[in-house]
């Protein structure tokens, strides 16, 4: 009996090692294929975190970390020992998903419950810090430490559009992009980065649940609650962006824009929960998402305000969320 148990354990260990190696190879391949396959490469890059996420939620933290270590080693070898590409993978893929997955798994010590709001908030802080750091360093290398990063970005893209000819693009569109998109490009890319990581974590956990190997239960999005410390971080960065000068104010603004994401998700949860009480729930939500797509920047800001109001109401024991759906 003991012999059979040991054999089963050995077989399971071998299986997990093979899964880690396979997932590590897949993650590395999806990340490095972008220079060779165009749009297909971009799609691969978007899901390059997914294999490791699946391992994290089926085999645990040690296996997940080992998988990402394998991916880092392979990327270093496949890119002809390109340290920049390896550092890019470490920053873009490894840090966000490794930190968050480890936090989620650590939540198992609390009777398989973890604070979804804290997970999302910490992810946003990690990405915001990384985004500010990369924006400062990359623009410093490209533009020789510009006195005004925002002006340098707009000037660079303006010249790029002119040299490219902007074929069949109305001047009004180019002007709008230069005015409303380019100055805030680091924040927009960071938000995409955040949702990419959240999507990989959610799909990885869903696949683990589907195969009945999940070590975590799938969280309910509507249970998300953002805590007071996130508001404090947002407040500090907002004050610096208003009172600061030059690049410090600009980088603080980028940080502030990224930290609006947790509150926007909180606001979206409020909308969904209140829609549950409406007679035509699906029609209301479809109309709501169509409205968001038409006025995305204003809608995200409005959702963030709604999420912040929800936090304040919760502090006074009058949450906009229905009773019984609180996260804790």
TORNU-886274 format. One record per residue (C-alpha): residue in one letter; x, y, z. Coordinates in pm, whole numbers, m for minus. Layout:
! TORNU-886274
(milo 'A',(X,Y,Z))
...
//
This chain:
! TORNU-886274
(milo 'X',(0,0,0))
(milo 'X',(281,238,98))
(milo 'X',(470,143,m219))
(milo 'X',(172,230,m437))
(milo 'X',(134,564,m260))
(milo 'X',(500,649,m316))
(milo 'X',(470,552,m683))
(milo 'X',(164,775,m722))
(milo 'X',(344,1064,m553))
(milo 'X',(649,1018,m776))
(milo 'X',(432,1004,m1086))
(milo 'X',(252,1321,m977))
(milo 'X',(584,1499,m913))
(milo 'X',(716,1399,m1256))
(milo 'X',(391,1516,m1414))
(milo 'X',(420,1856,m1242))
(milo 'X',(783,1895,m1353))
(milo 'X',(686,1820,m1713))
(milo 'X',(396,2066,m1690))
(milo 'X',(629,2337,m1558))
(milo 'X',(878,2279,m1840))
(milo 'X',(602,2278,m2103))
(milo 'X',(441,2594,m1965))
(milo 'X',(781,2766,m1940))
(milo 'X',(857,2684,m2304))
(milo 'X',(512,2803,m2416))
(milo 'X',(543,3132,m2224))
(milo 'X',(887,3202,m2371))
(milo 'X',(771,3117,m2724))
(milo 'X',(464,3339,m2702))
(milo 'X',(677,3629,m2576))
(milo 'X',(959,3612,m2833))
(milo 'X',(744,3539,m3141))
(milo 'X',(628,3903,m3166))
(milo 'X',(916,4023,m3389))
(milo 'X',(848,3749,m3642))
(milo 'X',(471,3714,m3675))
(milo 'X',(326,4067,m3671))
(milo 'X',(m32,4070,m3542))
(milo 'X',(m11,3702,m3452))
(milo 'X',(295,3785,m3244))
(milo 'X',(104,4061,m3064))
(milo 'X',(m170,3811,m2981))
(milo 'X',(93,3570,m2851))
(milo 'X',(248,3843,m2638))
(milo 'X',(m94,3927,m2492))
(milo 'X',(m133,3569,m2363))
(milo 'X',(232,3496,m2278))
(milo 'X',(149,3507,m1905))
(milo 'X',(m129,3248,m1935))
(milo 'X',(80,2925,m1917))
(milo 'X',(246,3036,m1593))
(milo 'X',(m89,3151,m1449))
(milo 'X',(m236,2805,m1510))
(milo 'X',(62,2640,m1335))
(milo 'X',(33,2878,m1038))
(milo 'X',(m330,2779,m983))
(milo 'X',(m288,2404,m1037))
(milo 'X',(52,2323,m888))
(milo 'X',(116,2609,m647))
(milo 'X',(359,2896,m596))
(milo 'X',(686,2700,m620))
(milo 'X',(586,2543,m952))
(milo 'X',(462,2875,m1090))
(milo 'X',(783,3054,m996))
(milo 'X',(989,2770,m1146))
(milo 'X',(788,2798,m1470))
(milo 'X',(864,3168,m1500))
(milo 'X',(1229,3099,m1424))
(milo 'X',(1237,2851,m1713))
(milo 'X',(1079,3111,m1942))
(milo 'X',(1337,3374,m1842))
(milo 'X',(1623,3133,m1915))
(milo 'X',(1480,3033,m2253))
(milo 'X',(1415,3394,m2356))
(milo 'X',(1774,3481,m2267))
(milo 'X',(1901,3194,m2486))
(milo 'X',(1653,3239,m2775))
(milo 'X',(1727,3611,m2801))
(milo 'X',(2102,3549,m2837))
(milo 'X',(2155,3643,m2475))
(milo 'X',(1973,3975,m2521))
(milo 'X',(1962,4123,m2170))
(milo 'X',(1714,4395,m2277))
(milo 'X',(1457,4140,m2396))
(milo 'X',(1508,3931,m2083))
(milo 'X',(1464,4239,m1865))
(milo 'X',(1152,4330,m2065))
(milo 'X',(1000,3988,m1997))
(milo 'X',(1092,4014,m1628))
(milo 'X',(921,4354,m1601))
(milo 'X',(621,4302,m1828))
(milo 'X',(530,3941,m1752))
(milo 'X',(705,3801,m1447))
(milo 'X',(675,4072,m1182))
(milo 'X',(300,4148,m1212))
(milo 'X',(175,3792,m1239))
(milo 'X',(425,3641,m994))
(milo 'X',(349,3897,m722))
(milo 'X',(m27,3870,m763))
(milo 'X',(m41,3490,m800))
(milo 'X',(177,3446,m492))
(milo 'X',(m47,3682,m295))
(milo 'X',(m358,3494,m408))
(milo 'X',(m208,3159,m312))
(milo 'X',(m92,3300,22))
(milo 'X',(m458,3378,82))
(milo 'X',(m517,3005,117))
(milo 'X',(m394,3042,474))
(milo 'X',(m708,3246,534))
(milo 'X',(m945,2956,469))
(milo 'X',(m919,2982,89))
(milo 'X',(m1037,3343,90))
(milo 'X',(m837,3636,m39))
(milo 'X',(m911,4005,m79))
(milo 'X',(m981,4055,m449))
(milo 'X',(m973,4432,m406))
(milo 'X',(m626,4416,m250))
(milo 'X',(m502,4188,m529))
(milo 'X',(m617,4429,m800))
(milo 'X',(m487,4732,m608))
(milo 'X',(m142,4582,m552))
(milo 'X',(m125,4487,m921))
(milo 'X',(m203,4848,m1013))
(milo 'X',(64,4981,m776))
(milo 'X',(326,4742,m918))
(milo 'X',(239,4837,m1277))
(milo 'X',(221,5210,m1193))
(milo 'X',(566,5209,m1032))
(milo 'X',(712,5008,m1321))
(milo 'X',(544,5235,m1577))
(milo 'X',(680,5554,m1416))
(milo 'X',(1027,5400,m1393))
(milo 'X',(1024,5281,m1756))
(milo 'X',(882,5610,m1885))
(milo 'X',(1159,5803,m1711))
(milo 'X',(1439,5571,m1826))
(milo 'X',(1320,5508,m2183))
(milo 'X',(1252,5875,m2260))
(milo 'X',(1587,5959,m2103))
(milo 'X',(1760,5722,m2345))
(milo 'X',(1556,5827,m2650))
(milo 'X',(1552,6203,m2594))
(milo 'X',(1870,6255,m2386))
(milo 'X',(1698,6332,m2055))
(milo 'X',(1442,6586,m2177))
(milo 'X',(1341,6876,m1955))
(milo 'X',(975,6803,m2039))
(milo 'X',(887,6440,m2114))
(milo 'X',(534,6526,m2230))
(milo 'X',(658,6780,m2487))
(milo 'X',(931,6539,m2602))
(milo 'X',(675,6263,m2663))
(milo 'X',(440,6491,m2859))
(milo 'X',(730,6629,m3068))
(milo 'X',(863,6282,m3143))
(milo 'X',(527,6142,m3255))
(milo 'X',(445,6459,m3450))
(milo 'X',(765,6421,m3652))
(milo 'X',(697,6048,m3692))
(milo 'X',(349,6114,m3832))
(milo 'X',(488,6377,m4071))
(milo 'X',(765,6149,m4200))
(milo 'X',(518,5862,m4241))
(milo 'X',(288,6085,m4443))
(milo 'X',(m20,5987,m4238))
(milo 'X',(m180,5844,m4551))
(milo 'X',(m560,5882,m4567))
(milo 'X',(m571,6014,m4211))
(milo 'X',(m758,6345,m4167))
(milo 'X',(m549,6618,m4000))
(milo 'X',(m814,6649,m3727))
(milo 'X',(m757,6287,m3626))
(milo 'X',(m381,6331,m3611))
(milo 'X',(m423,6647,m3405))
(milo 'X',(m662,6468,m3166))
(milo 'X',(m420,6178,m3122))
(milo 'X',(m131,6415,m3050))
(milo 'X',(m340,6612,m2802))
(milo 'X',(m533,6342,m2614))
(milo 'X',(m348,6011,m2666))
(milo 'X',(26,6064,m2708))
(milo 'X',(84,6272,m2389))
(milo 'X',(m77,6000,m2180))
(milo 'X',(52,5701,m2376))
(milo 'X',(250,5555,m2081))
(milo 'X',(m67,5546,m1868))
(milo 'X',(m279,5398,m2150))
(milo 'X',(m22,5124,m2212))
(milo 'X',(m6,5053,m1839))
(milo 'X',(m386,5016,m1817))
(milo 'X',(m371,4767,m2107))
(milo 'X',(m89,4593,m1918))
(milo 'X',(m308,4566,m1606))
(milo 'X',(m608,4423,m1788))
(milo 'X',(m381,4182,m1974))
(milo 'X',(m250,4046,m1643))
(milo 'X',(m600,4028,m1490))
(milo 'X',(m724,3845,m1800))
(milo 'X',(m436,3594,m1784))
(milo 'X',(m496,3532,m1413))
(milo 'X',(m871,3488,m1462))
(milo 'X',(m836,3254,m1762))
(milo 'X',(m563,3056,m1585))
(milo 'X',(m783,3011,m1278))
(milo 'X',(m1084,2928,m1497))
(milo 'X',(m883,2659,m1685))
(milo 'X',(m758,2518,m1354))
(milo 'X',(m1119,2505,m1227))
(milo 'X',(m1235,2346,m1553))
(milo 'X',(m979,2067,m1520))
(milo 'X',(m1077,2024,m1152))
(milo 'X',(m719,2088,m1040))
(milo 'X',(m763,2440,m903))
(milo 'X',(m613,2511,m561))
(milo 'X',(m826,2829,m539))
(milo 'X',(m1193,2896,m585))
(milo 'X',(m1281,3138,m864))
(milo 'X',(m1346,3485,m716))
(milo 'X',(m1668,3672,m783))
(milo 'X',(m1591,4004,m949))
(milo 'X',(m1887,4175,m784))
(milo 'X',(m1728,4107,m444))
(milo 'X',(m1442,4350,m515))
(milo 'X',(m1389,4615,m247))
(milo 'X',(m1114,4874,m269))
(milo 'X',(m957,4965,65))
(milo 'X',(m866,5300,218))
(milo 'X',(m490,5265,161))
(milo 'X',(m547,5278,m216))
(milo 'X',(m728,5612,m175))
(milo 'X',(m433,5742,29))
(milo 'X',(m188,5643,m247))
(milo 'X',(m411,5807,m509))
(milo 'X',(m442,6124,m301))
(milo 'X',(m64,6160,m253))
(milo 'X',(11,6110,m624))
(milo 'X',(m266,6356,m718))
(milo 'X',(m126,6624,m486))
(milo 'X',(225,6579,m630))
(milo 'X',(91,6598,m987))
(milo 'X',(m86,6927,m903))
(milo 'X',(180,7094,m690))
(milo 'X',(487,6947,m860))
(milo 'X',(681,7090,m1152))
(milo 'X',(815,6952,m1478))
(milo 'X',(875,6582,m1512))
(milo 'X',(796,6501,m1148))
(milo 'X',(444,6640,m1195))
(milo 'X',(403,6457,m1527))
(milo 'X',(519,6121,m1390))
(milo 'X',(293,6167,m1087))
(milo 'X',(2,6232,m1325))
(milo 'X',(79,5905,m1508))
(milo 'X',(86,5725,m1172))
(milo 'X',(m245,5888,m1072))
(milo 'X',(m417,5787,m1398))
(milo 'X',(m311,5425,m1348))
(milo 'X',(m432,5424,m986))
(milo 'X',(m780,5526,m1101))
(milo 'X',(m822,5171,m1237))
(milo 'X',(m909,5003,m901))
(milo 'X',(m1177,5264,m836))
(milo 'X',(m1313,5229,m1189))
(milo 'X',(m1344,4852,m1133))
(milo 'X',(m1514,4920,m799))
(milo 'X',(m1756,5155,m976))
(milo 'X',(m1824,4892,m1240))
(milo 'X',(m1903,4639,m967))
(milo 'X',(m2153,4888,m819))
(milo 'X',(m2319,4924,m1160))
(milo 'X',(m2345,4545,m1205))
(milo 'X',(m2486,4483,m858))
(milo 'X',(m2746,4758,m890))
(milo 'X',(m2835,4631,m1239))
(milo 'X',(m2924,4298,m1076))
(milo 'X',(m3223,4472,m917))
(milo 'X',(m3353,4606,m1248))
(milo 'X',(m3620,4438,m1457))
(milo 'X',(m3428,4453,m1788))
(milo 'X',(m3080,4381,m1653))
(milo 'X',(m2920,4268,m1981))
(milo 'X',(m3057,4561,m2180))
(milo 'X',(m2931,4806,m1917))
(milo 'X',(m2582,4655,m1912))
(milo 'X',(m2558,4639,m2293))
(milo 'X',(m2662,5004,m2317))
(milo 'X',(m2414,5092,m2044))
(milo 'X',(m2120,4924,m2221))
(milo 'X',(m2215,5087,m2552))
(milo 'X',(m2206,5423,m2374))
(milo 'X',(m1864,5340,m2228))
(milo 'X',(m1727,5256,m2574))
(milo 'X',(m1848,5592,m2710))
(milo 'X',(m1707,5810,m2432))
(milo 'X',(m1444,5582,m2281))
(milo 'X',(m1225,5839,m2105))
(milo 'X',(m1517,6019,m1941))
(milo 'X',(m1687,5689,m1856))
(milo 'X',(m1375,5555,m1682))
(milo 'X',(m1344,5878,m1485))
(milo 'X',(m1713,5861,m1387))
(milo 'X',(m1674,5497,m1278))
(milo 'X',(m1367,5589,m1072))
(milo 'X',(m1565,5865,m899))
(milo 'X',(m1847,5617,m834))
(milo 'X',(m1597,5370,m689))
(milo 'X',(m1448,5639,m467))
(milo 'X',(m1795,5738,m345))
(milo 'X',(m1864,5372,m268))
(milo 'X',(m1547,5363,m57))
(milo 'X',(m1657,5672,136))
(milo 'X',(m2007,5532,188))
(milo 'X',(m1862,5204,311))
(milo 'X',(m1654,5396,565))
(milo 'X',(m1980,5535,704))
(milo 'X',(m2149,5192,688))
(milo 'X',(m2377,5293,399))
(milo 'X',(m2238,5098,102))
(milo 'X',(m2393,5128,m242))
(milo 'X',(m2334,4754,m276))
(milo 'X',(m2606,4522,m153))
(milo 'X',(m2560,4372,191))
(milo 'X',(m2406,4026,188))
(milo 'X',(m2182,4090,m114))
(milo 'X',(m1900,4253,74))
(milo 'X',(m1563,4098,12))
(milo 'X',(m1468,4049,375))
//
